């Protein structure tokens, strides 16, 4: 019983720290620059080679209608979700650029908590809100990283936008197929299984209800405070609710990075390439093993 309480406290506080950091980004990073971020969508003013974003509000309105008529979301929930997406994608892009981490599920939780203040939500509707926001933030973080690289390489933004759109559509179908393969290969997902799925677990916890609301509120306040005093509360929060095996491995990677920076200060680029290879290699290997497991089981 004590172990269950401890786990609930740890996970709730960890999620609170991350959400609190997101609130800090919103207050300090997004709101002061709201005119700079959102004005192009209203005025339609662009420079040569840039993308005219004046059509964006109409797309948002259309997206709200599609969510209302094709899913179990109400019109009010759909509108609030799209407004939440409009704000959180800027937060996701900012945090991804600053830290290389895009906690998209936390932005889904943030919008979900906001909408719950105004609307009574069911289980499926809550899940849809978190999913829409998380997917949008994931795509935004990835796209803004790509656009930043394109800016450095002097690539035309319009060409990049088309390729990002194609990649997003293809990824939407491929990821679903991969998810079904992983589920068929390994069964259930979540803490205590082979697929711990910490991000999905965080969202499911918020949809079903926080196991320890007091710890979440404390973490929320601490996360916002830590952000304002420039301490990475989001990183601390991620370390709290991730399984120990992942947190420990990430910590070992940080120690290796610290040592390399001291001994070989000019090797950052090589280290980044090697670590990217680790991430990509593990992901590809996991999917291949799952495919083999499904095929041999059949």
Secondary structure, DSSP 8 states (H G I E B T S, - for coil): -HHHHHHHHHHHHHHHHHHHHHHHIIIIIIGGGHHHHHHHHHH----TT----TTHHHHHHHHHHHHHHHSS--HHHHHHHHHHHHHHHHHHHHHHHHHS---HHHHHHHHHHHHHHHS---HHHHHHHHHHHHHHHHHHHHHHHHHHHHHHTT--HHHHHHHHHHHHHHHHHHHHHHHHHHHHHH---STTSS---HHHHHHHHHHH--S-HHHHHHHHHHHHHHHHTT--HHHHHHHHHS-HHHHHHHHHHHHHHHHHHHH-TT-HHHHHHHHHHHHHHHHHHHHHHHHHHHHHH-
